[in-house]
Amino acid sequence: MSETTAQALWHNFLGPSPDWYKKAIIAFLVINPILLFTVGPFITGWVLIGEFIFTLALALRCYPLQPGGLLAIEAVILGMTSPHTVFHEAEANFEVILLLMFMVAGIYFMKELLLFVFTKILLRIRSKLLLSLLFSLVAAVLSAFLDALTVTAVLISVGVGFYAVYHKVASGKGEHHEDHDHADDDTVHEHHREDLEQFRAFLRSLLMHGAVGTALGGVCTLVGEPQNLLIASVADWDFIRFVTIMAPVTMPVLACGLLTCVLLEMSGKFGYGAQLPDNVRKVLEEFQARVDAQMNSRTVARLAVQAIVALILVVGLAMHWAAVGLIGLMVIVLLTAFNGIVEEHQLGHAFEEALPFTALLVVFFAIVAVIHDQHLFTPVIDAVLAMSADVRPAMFFLANGVLSMISDNVFVATVYINEVKAALDAGTITRLEFDQLAVAINTGTNLPSVATPNGQAAFLFLLTSALAPLIRLSYGRMVIMALPYTVVLGGVGLVCVTLFI
């Protein structure tokens, strides 16, 4: 191979990613087979998890699908898992895949209404503290009855809308300029740069408050998170039973989580507290004034259709008419049919945001398949089950929390609840102990997992969204911003599980 071809191959590999990043990925791919044949699949499996987290942590350097996918393919080739197990993991999470494919696209067709409503809210509520509390509380309430990923999709759509309006103006272009590249700051005028950085910090804090709010609300009800439904079905709990048995933990955590939101905004620590710059507020006010002035009967009709479909969406999700993804498909059909979006190229843009993440999620399921086939969590599970009954709920909470920070919390909940059910069926534990451990598993997989983006699907979705690089929301920054929430949610949850369960 000539030098020129070799250089071209190197430049093409992972595109514009830094050379040190490319070398790291190649090193991972080389070292994994060596580790497998020297120290065995168990240790190699844990190393693989660390390597995959590395790709997530540097998502702003390179989208994790490609490097993470190479690691997953290698794991299958090395026999650390099988295509059948990967398919089984994807099949078990088919509802989540459907949700991402269709619900997020459905939200895309609702963005005109979302931007209209949230711009009104943003401009009328001048207190950043009150606005942050509102974002967190609304996200919590919606996530308790709808779906965290759907709520996050709404937050992302709103964030992109706000950012796009100001970035166009800061670049000297009108808000109707369709070809503007929001990721390119070279065209931003010098006097707008400081305001743009502060606006990014403002949006980051709002989005993180909202994302944590999805965890605060999601843990409370049977339908809040996928693992809740799984645990409830194994435990034979209905909606009311689930809410009441979780309440001694979830209600204090919700109150303390909202209090944390207030304290973070008041203190300005951990990347919070940034205010909306006056110049940005002025741009948004002028934008809203122009929107109001240009509103005609067709605009009103579009907004009316979106509002009606939004109401149908909320009712459909709350009443569980069908799988969330199928309701999302219904939303797409209704919004496009009644708003005249009937050409294929008009539909394609709606799927650009979610499908890369959907592919990444399937790669993540391949890593989960390695965890399953190599029994990487078995020593932790066995150690916790061997403990005395009085400390077992607290240790289950901690063990689930730690494992959920690095793996899929639905997978962790599945493994633990099935082990506990087997212990109940075998007569090793009583029904009361089973209920206590089920509460610890549910709260453990939902609360401490906010520590990392890979612990919560909503966080990972936000990290890999088109918005994250625009507002400079990296893996490390998310971890730092989530840290106070992790301490409070994990600490209060642990205390409540110890005292009240």
C-alpha positions as CSV (number, residue, x, y, z in Angstrom):
1,M,0.0,0.0,0.0
2,S,1.5,3.4,-1.0
3,E,2.1,6.0,1.6
4,T,-0.5,8.3,0.1
5,T,-3.2,5.6,0.3
6,A,-2.2,4.8,3.9
7,Q,-2.5,8.4,4.9
8,A,-5.9,8.7,3.2
9,L,-7.0,5.6,5.1
10,W,-5.9,7.1,8.3
11,H,-7.6,10.4,7.6
12,N,-10.8,8.6,6.6
13,F,-10.8,6.4,9.8
14,L,-13.2,8.2,12.2
15,G,-13.0,11.3,10.1
16,P,-11.9,14.6,11.8
17,S,-11.5,13.0,15.2
18,P,-8.1,13.8,16.8
19,D,-5.2,11.4,16.1
20,W,-4.8,10.5,19.8
21,Y,-8.5,9.5,19.8
22,K,-8.1,7.3,16.8
23,K,-5.0,5.7,18.3
24,A,-6.9,5.0,21.5
25,I,-9.7,3.2,19.7
26,I,-7.2,1.1,17.7
27,A,-5.3,0.3,20.9
28,F,-8.6,-0.9,22.4
29,L,-9.3,-3.1,19.4
30,V,-5.8,-4.6,19.6
31,I,-5.7,-5.1,23.4
32,N,-9.1,-6.8,23.8
33,P,-8.2,-10.1,22.1
34,I,-4.9,-10.2,24.0
35,L,-6.7,-9.7,27.3
36,L,-9.3,-12.3,26.4
37,F,-6.7,-15.0,25.9
38,T,-4.6,-14.0,28.9
39,V,-6.8,-12.9,31.7
40,G,-10.2,-14.4,30.5
41,P,-13.6,-13.0,29.4
42,F,-14.7,-11.7,32.9
43,I,-11.9,-9.1,33.2
44,T,-12.0,-8.3,29.5
45,G,-15.7,-7.7,29.8
46,W,-15.2,-5.0,32.4
47,V,-12.4,-3.5,30.3
48,L,-14.8,-3.4,27.4
49,I,-17.4,-1.5,29.5
50,G,-14.7,1.0,30.4
51,E,-13.8,1.4,26.7
52,F,-17.4,2.0,25.7
53,I,-17.8,4.6,28.5
54,F,-14.7,6.3,27.1
55,T,-16.5,6.6,23.7
56,L,-19.5,8.1,25.4
57,A,-17.4,10.5,27.5
58,L,-15.8,11.9,24.3
59,A,-19.1,12.1,22.3
60,L,-18.2,15.6,21.3
61,R,-15.0,14.4,19.7
62,C,-16.6,11.6,17.8
63,Y,-20.2,10.3,17.8
64,P,-20.1,7.1,19.9
65,L,-21.9,4.9,17.3
66,Q,-18.8,4.3,15.2
67,P,-16.1,3.6,17.9
68,G,-18.7,1.9,20.2
69,G,-19.9,-0.1,17.2
70,L,-16.4,-1.3,16.4
71,L,-16.0,-2.5,20.0
72,A,-19.4,-4.3,19.9
73,I,-18.6,-6.0,16.6
74,E,-15.2,-7.2,18.0
75,A,-16.9,-8.5,21.1
76,V,-19.3,-10.6,19.0
77,I,-16.4,-11.9,16.8
78,L,-14.4,-12.8,19.9
79,G,-17.3,-14.8,21.2
80,M,-17.9,-12.6,24.3
81,T,-21.6,-12.5,23.2
82,S,-23.6,-13.8,20.3
83,P,-25.8,-12.1,17.6
84,H,-28.7,-14.0,19.1
85,T,-28.2,-12.4,22.6
86,V,-27.8,-9.0,21.0
87,F,-31.0,-9.5,19.1
88,H,-32.7,-10.7,22.3
89,E,-31.6,-7.5,24.1
90,A,-32.9,-5.3,21.3
91,E,-36.1,-7.3,21.1
92,A,-36.7,-6.9,24.9
93,N,-36.3,-3.1,24.3
94,F,-38.3,-2.9,21.1
95,E,-40.8,-0.5,22.6
96,V,-37.9,2.0,23.4
97,I,-36.6,1.6,19.8
98,L,-40.1,2.3,18.4
99,L,-40.4,5.3,20.7
100,L,-37.2,6.8,19.4
101,M,-38.0,6.1,15.8
102,F,-41.5,7.6,15.8
103,M,-42.2,9.7,19.0
104,V,-39.1,11.9,18.6
105,A,-40.1,12.5,14.9
106,G,-43.6,13.3,16.1
107,I,-42.3,16.0,18.4
108,Y,-40.3,17.5,15.5
109,F,-43.6,18.3,13.7
110,M,-44.8,20.0,16.9
111,K,-41.8,22.3,17.2
112,E,-43.6,25.4,16.0
113,L,-46.1,25.1,18.8
114,L,-43.4,24.3,21.4
115,L,-41.3,27.2,20.4
116,F,-44.3,29.5,20.5
117,V,-45.4,28.4,23.9
118,F,-42.0,28.1,25.6
119,T,-40.9,31.5,24.2
120,K,-43.9,33.1,25.9
121,I,-43.0,31.3,29.1
122,L,-39.3,32.3,28.9
123,L,-40.1,35.9,28.3
124,R,-42.8,36.3,30.9
125,I,-40.9,34.5,33.8
126,R,-37.9,36.7,34.4
127,S,-36.7,34.9,37.5
128,K,-34.2,32.2,36.5
129,L,-34.8,30.4,39.8
130,L,-38.5,30.2,39.2
131,L,-38.0,29.2,35.5
132,S,-35.5,26.4,36.6
133,L,-38.0,25.1,39.2
134,L,-40.8,25.2,36.6
135,F,-38.7,23.2,34.1
136,S,-37.8,20.6,36.8
137,L,-41.3,20.3,38.2
138,V,-43.1,20.1,34.9
139,A,-40.6,17.5,33.6
140,A,-41.1,15.5,36.8
141,V,-44.9,15.6,36.5
142,L,-44.9,14.7,32.8
143,S,-42.4,11.9,33.3
144,A,-44.5,10.4,36.0
145,F,-47.4,9.8,33.6
146,L,-45.8,10.0,30.1
147,D,-42.3,9.0,29.1
148,A,-38.9,10.4,30.1
149,L,-37.5,10.2,26.5
150,T,-40.6,12.0,25.1
151,V,-40.2,14.7,27.7
152,T,-36.5,15.0,26.9
153,A,-37.3,15.2,23.2
154,V,-39.6,18.2,23.9
155,L,-36.8,19.9,26.0
156,I,-34.3,19.3,23.2
157,S,-36.6,20.7,20.6
158,V,-37.2,23.8,22.6
159,G,-33.5,24.2,23.3
160,V,-32.6,24.0,19.7
161,G,-35.4,26.4,18.8
162,F,-34.1,29.1,21.2
163,Y,-30.5,28.6,20.2
164,A,-31.3,28.8,16.5
165,V,-33.1,32.1,16.8
166,Y,-30.3,33.8,18.6
167,H,-27.4,32.2,16.7
168,K,-28.8,33.4,13.4
169,V,-29.2,37.0,14.7
170,A,-25.7,36.8,16.3
171,S,-24.4,35.8,12.9
172,G,-26.0,38.7,11.2
173,K,-28.8,36.6,9.5
174,G,-32.5,36.8,9.9
175,E,-34.5,34.0,11.7
176,H,-35.9,32.8,8.4
177,H,-32.4,31.9,6.9
178,E,-32.9,28.2,6.3
179,D,-29.3,27.2,5.4
180,H,-27.6,28.7,8.5
181,D,-25.1,26.4,10.3
182,H,-25.8,26.7,14.0
183,A,-22.6,24.8,14.8
184,D,-20.4,27.3,13.1
185,D,-19.3,30.2,15.4
186,D,-17.0,31.8,12.8
187,T,-19.8,34.0,11.5
188,V,-20.9,35.1,15.0
189,H,-20.1,38.8,15.4
190,E,-17.5,39.6,18.1
191,H,-19.9,41.7,20.3
192,H,-22.3,38.7,20.4
193,R,-19.7,36.1,21.5
194,E,-19.8,36.7,25.3
195,D,-23.7,36.7,25.3
196,L,-23.6,33.5,23.2
197,E,-21.5,31.8,25.8
198,Q,-23.7,32.9,28.7
199,F,-26.8,31.9,26.7
200,R,-25.2,28.4,26.3
201,A,-24.7,28.2,30.1
202,F,-28.3,29.4,30.6
203,L,-29.6,26.6,28.3
204,R,-27.3,24.0,29.8
205,S,-28.6,24.6,33.3
206,L,-32.3,24.6,32.2
207,L,-31.8,21.4,30.2
208,M,-30.1,19.6,33.1
209,H,-32.8,20.7,35.6
210,G,-35.3,19.3,33.2
211,A,-33.4,16.1,32.6
212,V,-33.1,15.4,36.3
213,G,-36.8,16.3,36.7
214,T,-37.5,13.3,34.4
215,A,-35.8,11.0,36.9
216,L,-37.5,12.6,39.9
217,G,-40.9,12.0,38.4
218,G,-40.1,8.8,36.6
219,V,-39.4,6.8,39.7
220,C,-42.8,7.7,41.3
221,T,-45.3,5.7,39.2
222,L,-45.7,2.4,37.5
223,V,-45.5,4.0,34.0
224,G,-42.7,6.4,34.7
225,E,-39.8,4.2,33.6
226,P,-39.6,0.9,31.7
227,Q,-38.1,-0.9,34.7
228,N,-41.0,0.3,36.9
229,L,-43.5,-1.7,34.8
230,L,-41.2,-4.7,34.8
231,I,-40.8,-4.6,38.6
232,A,-44.6,-4.0,39.1
233,S,-45.5,-7.0,36.9
234,V,-43.2,-9.4,38.8
235,A,-44.4,-8.0,42.2
236,D,-48.1,-8.0,41.1
237,W,-48.6,-4.4,42.0
238,D,-51.3,-2.2,40.4
239,F,-50.8,1.6,39.7
240,I,-52.1,2.7,43.2
241,R,-50.1,0.0,45.0
242,F,-46.9,1.0,43.2
243,V,-47.3,4.7,44.0
244,T,-48.1,4.1,47.7
245,I,-45.4,1.6,48.4
246,M,-42.8,3.8,46.7
247,A,-44.0,7.0,48.3
248,P,-41.9,6.8,51.6
249,V,-38.8,7.1,49.3
250,T,-40.0,8.9,46.2
251,M,-41.8,11.8,47.9
252,P,-38.9,13.0,50.2
253,V,-36.6,12.5,47.2
254,L,-38.8,14.7,45.0
255,A,-39.0,17.4,47.6
256,C,-35.2,17.4,48.2
257,G,-34.6,17.3,44.4
258,L,-36.6,20.4,43.9
259,L,-34.9,22.1,46.8
260,T,-31.5,21.2,45.3
261,C,-32.7,22.9,42.1
262,V,-33.4,26.1,44.1
263,L,-30.1,26.0,46.0
264,L,-28.0,25.4,42.8
265,E,-29.6,28.4,41.1
266,M,-29.1,30.6,44.2
267,S,-25.5,29.5,44.7
268,G,-24.4,29.4,41.1
269,K,-22.3,26.3,41.7
270,F,-21.6,23.3,39.5
271,G,-22.4,25.2,36.3
272,Y,-25.8,26.5,37.3
273,G,-27.1,30.0,37.9
274,A,-26.4,31.6,34.5
275,Q,-28.9,34.3,33.6
276,L,-30.5,35.0,30.3
277,P,-28.4,37.9,28.8
278,D,-30.4,41.1,28.2
279,N,-29.3,41.1,24.5
280,V,-30.6,37.6,24.0
281,R,-33.9,38.4,25.7
282,K,-34.2,41.4,23.4
283,V,-33.6,39.2,20.3
284,L,-36.2,36.6,21.5
285,E,-38.7,39.4,22.3
286,E,-38.3,40.8,18.8
287,F,-38.6,37.4,17.3
288,Q,-41.8,36.8,19.2
289,A,-43.2,40.2,18.2
290,R,-42.5,39.3,14.5
291,V,-44.1,35.9,14.9
292,D,-47.2,37.5,16.4
293,A,-47.3,40.2,13.7
294,Q,-46.9,37.7,10.8
295,M,-49.5,35.3,12.2
296,N,-52.2,34.6,9.7
297,S,-55.1,32.2,9.4
298,R,-52.8,29.4,8.1
299,T,-50.4,29.8,11.0
300,V,-53.3,29.8,13.5
301,A,-54.6,26.6,11.8
302,R,-51.2,24.9,12.1
303,L,-50.8,25.8,15.7
304,A,-54.4,24.7,16.5
305,V,-53.8,21.3,14.8
306,Q,-50.5,20.9,16.8
307,A,-52.3,21.9,20.1
308,I,-55.1,19.4,19.5
309,V,-52.6,16.6,18.6
310,A,-50.5,17.5,21.6
311,L,-53.6,17.0,23.8
312,I,-54.3,13.7,22.1
313,L,-50.7,12.7,22.7
314,V,-50.9,13.4,26.4
315,V,-54.2,11.6,26.8
316,G,-53.0,8.7,24.7
317,L,-49.8,8.3,26.8
318,A,-51.6,8.8,30.1
319,M,-54.3,6.2,29.2
320,H,-51.8,3.8,27.6
321,W,-53.8,3.4,24.4
322,A,-50.8,1.6,22.8
323,A,-47.0,1.4,22.9
324,V,-45.5,4.8,23.1
325,G,-43.8,4.4,19.6
326,L,-47.2,3.6,18.0
327,I,-48.7,6.7,19.6
328,G,-45.8,8.6,18.1
329,L,-46.5,7.2,14.7
330,M,-50.1,8.3,15.1
331,V,-48.9,11.8,16.0
332,I,-46.8,11.9,12.8
333,V,-49.7,10.9,10.6
334,L,-52.1,13.4,12.2
335,L,-49.7,16.4,12.2
336,T,-48.4,15.8,8.6
337,A,-51.9,15.0,7.2
338,F,-53.6,18.1,8.6
339,N,-50.7,20.5,8.1
340,G,-50.1,19.6,4.5
341,I,-46.6,17.9,4.9
342,V,-47.0,15.2,2.3
343,E,-43.7,15.1,0.4
344,E,-41.0,12.5,1.3
345,H,-38.2,15.0,1.6
346,Q,-40.3,17.0,4.1
347,L,-40.6,13.9,6.3
348,G,-37.0,12.9,6.2
349,H,-35.7,15.8,8.4
350,A,-37.9,14.6,11.3
351,F,-36.0,11.3,11.6
352,E,-32.5,12.8,11.5
353,E,-32.3,13.5,15.2
354,A,-33.5,10.1,16.6
355,L,-32.2,7.5,14.2
356,P,-28.5,7.9,15.0
357,F,-29.3,7.6,18.7
358,T,-31.5,4.5,18.0
359,A,-28.5,2.9,16.3
360,L,-26.3,3.8,19.2
361,L,-28.8,2.3,21.6
362,V,-28.7,-1.0,19.8
363,V,-24.9,-0.9,20.0
364,F,-25.4,-0.3,23.8
365,F,-27.6,-3.4,23.9
366,A,-24.7,-5.3,22.4
367,I,-22.5,-4.2,25.4
368,V,-25.3,-5.2,27.7
369,A,-25.4,-8.6,26.0
370,V,-21.7,-9.0,26.9
371,I,-22.6,-8.2,30.6
372,H,-25.3,-10.8,30.4
373,D,-23.3,-13.6,28.7
374,Q,-20.2,-13.1,30.9
375,H,-22.2,-12.7,34.1
376,L,-20.3,-9.6,35.0
377,F,-22.8,-8.5,37.7
378,T,-23.2,-12.0,39.3
379,P,-20.5,-11.5,42.0
380,V,-22.2,-8.3,43.2
381,I,-25.7,-9.8,43.1
382,D,-24.5,-12.9,45.1
383,A,-22.7,-10.8,47.6
384,V,-25.8,-8.6,48.3
385,L,-28.1,-11.6,48.5
386,A,-25.8,-13.2,51.1
387,M,-26.1,-10.2,53.5
388,S,-28.4,-10.2,56.5
389,A,-32.0,-9.1,56.1
390,D,-31.7,-5.8,58.1
391,V,-29.0,-4.3,55.8
392,R,-30.1,-6.0,52.5
393,P,-32.5,-3.2,51.3
394,A,-29.9,-0.5,51.7
395,M,-27.2,-2.6,50.0
396,F,-29.6,-3.5,47.2
397,F,-30.2,0.2,46.7
398,L,-26.4,0.9,46.6
399,A,-25.6,-2.0,44.4
400,N,-28.3,-1.2,41.9
401,G,-27.3,2.4,41.9
402,V,-23.6,1.7,41.2
403,L,-24.4,-0.8,38.5
404,S,-27.0,1.4,36.9
405,M,-24.4,4.2,36.6
406,I,-22.4,2.1,34.1
407,S,-25.0,-0.1,32.5
408,D,-28.6,-0.1,31.4
409,N,-30.8,0.4,34.4
410,V,-33.6,-1.7,32.8
411,F,-31.1,-4.5,32.5
412,V,-29.9,-4.2,36.1
413,A,-33.5,-4.1,37.4
414,T,-34.4,-7.2,35.3
415,V,-31.5,-9.2,36.7
416,Y,-32.1,-8.2,40.3
417,I,-35.9,-8.5,40.4
418,N,-35.7,-12.0,38.8
419,E,-33.1,-13.1,41.4
420,V,-35.3,-11.8,44.2
421,K,-38.4,-13.4,42.8
422,A,-36.5,-16.7,42.6
423,A,-35.5,-16.3,46.3
424,L,-39.1,-15.7,47.2
425,D,-40.3,-18.7,45.2
426,A,-37.6,-20.9,46.9
427,G,-38.7,-19.7,50.4
428,T,-35.4,-18.0,51.1
429,I,-37.1,-14.6,51.8
430,T,-40.6,-13.6,52.9
431,R,-43.1,-11.6,50.9
432,L,-42.4,-8.6,53.1
433,E,-38.7,-8.9,52.4
434,F,-39.5,-9.2,48.7
435,D,-41.5,-6.0,48.7
436,Q,-38.8,-4.2,50.6
437,L,-36.1,-5.4,48.1
438,A,-38.4,-4.5,45.1
439,V,-38.7,-0.9,46.4
440,A,-34.9,-0.8,46.8
441,I,-34.3,-2.1,43.3
442,N,-36.7,0.4,41.7
443,T,-35.4,3.4,43.6
444,G,-31.8,2.2,43.2
445,T,-32.0,1.9,39.4
446,N,-33.8,5.2,39.0
447,L,-32.1,7.7,41.4
448,P,-28.3,7.2,41.7
449,S,-28.2,6.5,38.0
450,V,-28.4,10.2,37.2
451,A,-24.7,10.3,38.0
452,T,-23.7,9.5,34.4
453,P,-25.3,9.8,30.9
454,N,-25.1,6.0,30.4
455,G,-27.2,5.5,33.6
456,Q,-30.3,7.2,32.2
457,A,-31.6,6.8,28.7
458,A,-32.9,10.4,28.8
459,F,-29.4,11.7,29.7
460,L,-27.7,9.7,27.0
461,F,-30.3,11.0,24.5
462,L,-29.5,14.6,25.6
463,L,-25.8,14.0,25.4
464,T,-25.9,12.6,21.8
465,S,-28.5,15.0,20.5
466,A,-27.9,17.8,18.1
467,L,-28.3,20.3,20.9
468,A,-25.4,19.0,23.1
469,P,-22.5,20.2,20.9
470,L,-24.3,23.5,20.3
471,I,-24.5,24.4,24.0
472,R,-21.1,22.6,24.8
473,L,-22.8,19.9,27.0
474,S,-20.1,17.2,27.2
475,Y,-20.1,13.9,29.1
476,G,-17.8,15.4,31.7
477,R,-19.8,18.5,32.1
478,M,-23.0,16.5,32.5
479,V,-21.4,14.4,35.2
480,I,-20.3,17.5,37.1
481,M,-23.7,19.2,36.8
482,A,-25.4,16.0,37.9
483,L,-23.1,15.5,40.9
484,P,-25.1,17.5,43.5
485,Y,-28.3,15.8,42.3
486,T,-26.6,12.4,42.5
487,V,-25.5,13.1,46.1
488,V,-28.9,14.4,47.2
489,L,-31.1,11.8,45.3
490,G,-28.8,8.9,46.2
491,G,-28.3,10.1,49.8
492,V,-31.9,10.9,50.6
493,G,-33.0,7.7,48.8
494,L,-30.6,5.6,50.8
495,V,-31.7,7.1,54.1
496,C,-35.4,6.6,53.3
497,V,-34.9,3.0,52.2
498,T,-33.0,2.4,55.4
499,L,-35.5,4.1,57.7
500,F,-38.9,3.6,56.1
501,I,-38.7,0.4,54.0
